[in-house]
């Protein structure tokens, strides 16, 4: 059976000159400002936004002939309908 240990920070935690955890035990906003998506690994389910992912997620209904979609440009095209164009 694995042993579970508890780590308690009683007086805050500072890394270099940046306070990470305050003496009240709260995560300091200054520590969060150092994080961005370059520091965080993209998950397999929760993915970061990209035009390529968004465009790849769009599809038209099977057999749709009145509308076309270009996944490279992200543009929809609607051909002439009832004598006019859109």
C-alpha positions in Angstrom: 0.0 0.0 0.0 1.3 3.5 -0.9 2.1 6.0 1.8 0.4 9.4 1.4 2.4 12.3 2.7 1.1 15.8 3.3 3.3 18.8 2.5 2.4 22.0 4.5 3.6 25.4 3.7 3.2 27.6 6.8 5.0 30.8 6.0 4.6 31.2 2.3 6.9 30.2 -0.6 9.1 32.5 -2.6 11.1 31.4 -5.7 13.8 33.9 -6.3 12.1 37.3 -5.7 8.7 36.1 -6.8 6.2 35.1 -4.1 4.4 31.9 -5.2 2.3 31.1 -2.2 1.4 33.8 0.3 1.8 33.4 4.1 -2.0 33.0 4.1 -1.6 29.9 1.9 -3.0 31.5 -1.3 -1.5 31.3 -4.7 0.0 34.7 -5.5 -1.1 36.5 -8.6 2.5 37.4 -9.4 3.2 33.7 -9.8 0.4 33.3 -12.2 1.6 36.1 -14.4 4.7 34.1 -15.2 2.6 31.3 -16.7 1.4 31.2 -20.3 0.5 28.5 -22.8 4.2 27.9 -23.5 4.5 26.6 -19.9 1.5 24.3 -20.1 1.2 21.1 -22.1 -1.8 20.8 -24.4 -4.0 17.9 -23.4 -5.3 15.2 -25.6 -8.9 16.2 -24.9 -8.7 19.9 -24.0 -6.8 21.4 -26.9 -5.6 24.9 -27.5 -7.4 27.0 -30.2 -5.9 27.1 -33.7 -7.4 28.0 -37.0 -6.5 24.6 -38.3 -8.3 22.7 -35.5 -11.4 25.0 -35.8 -11.6 24.7 -39.6 -11.1 20.9 -39.4 -14.0 20.6 -36.9 -16.5 22.1 -39.4 -18.3 19.9 -41.9 -21.3 20.1 -44.1 -24.3 17.8 -43.9 -24.0 14.6 -46.0 -25.2 15.3 -49.5 -25.2 19.1 -49.1 -24.9 20.6 -52.6 -26.0 24.3 -52.0 -23.1 25.2 -49.8 -19.4 24.5 -49.9 -16.7 25.0 -47.4 -12.9 25.5 -47.9 -11.1 24.3 -44.8 -7.9 25.9 -45.9 -9.3 29.4 -46.1 -12.2 28.9 -43.7 -14.6 30.3 -46.3 -18.1 29.2 -47.1 -19.5 29.6 -50.6 -23.1 29.7 -51.5 -23.7 29.3 -55.3 -26.4 31.1 -57.2 -29.8 30.4 -55.6 -33.2 31.3 -57.1 -31.6 33.6 -59.7 -29.5 35.6 -57.3 -26.2 35.3 -55.5 -25.2 35.8 -51.9 
